[in-house]
């Protein structure tokens, strides 16, 4: 019974150490994603502002604004994941 508890405790300690060593990369990935999120909001408002003057283009502006926002957020997510995922592979 003692052997099983010490083995479990060793694995738990390894998981905690791995999570702590991964923290800087997680923080960096969150910062990168937040930057892309703010850029996406700015692009969306810019597209809406550019199409506000034309009555027929308002709906198109909404659609293009949301589409561009989604694309920029998706790119930011991929970049943030590319920061975190290689670190996960090194840990295993």
N, C-alpha and C positions, 0 to 999 in steps of 0.2 A: 504494500500500500504506500509506503514511504517513497518508493521509486517512482510510482505514478504521479504523485504530487510534485516531486521535484522536477520531473520531466515537463509537466504541465506548466509549472512556474517558470521554467527556463524558456518555454515557447512564448509565454505571455510577455516575459521581459524582452525577448527578441522582437515581438510585434510592437511593443511600446518604443523600443529604440529605433525601429524602422520608421514608425510614425513621426517621431521627433526629428529624425534626420530628413524626412520629407517636408517638414513644415516650411523651410525657406522657399522651396520651389512652389508649394501651394500658395503661399502669400504672393509670390511674384506672378503666378498664373492669375490669381484674383485681381491683382492690380492691372495686368494687361487686359483682362476681360472687361474691367470697369472702364478703362480708357476707350476701348472699342465701343462699349455701350454708349458712352457720352458722345463719341463721334457719330454713331448711328442716329442718335436723337437729333444732333445738329444737321445731319444730312436730310433727315426726314422733314424738319422744319424748313430747311432751305428749299427743298423741292415743293413743299406746300406753298411757300411764299412766292416762288417763281411762277406758279400756275394760278395764283389767286386772282390775278388781273383778268384772266380769260375765263369767261363764264362757262364755256363748253369744256374747258380743261380742268375744272376743279375736281371732278371725280377721278379723272386720269391722274391728277396730281396726288390725290389721296392714295390711289393704288400704287403709283410709282414710289411715293414716299415710304409707304409701308414695305414695299418690296425691297427698296434699297436699304432700309433699316434692318430688315431680316437678313439680307445678304451680308451686311457689315457685321452684325452680331454673330452670324454663323462663322465668318472668317475669324473673328476674335475668339470664338469658342475653339476652333481648330488650332489656333496658335497657342492658346492657353493649355489645351490638351497636349500639344507637342512639347510643352515645357515640363509637364508632369509625367507623362507616360514613359519617356526614357528612364526617368529616375525609378519608376516602379519596376522596370525590367532589371535594373542593376541590383535592386534589393533582393530579388528572388534567386 
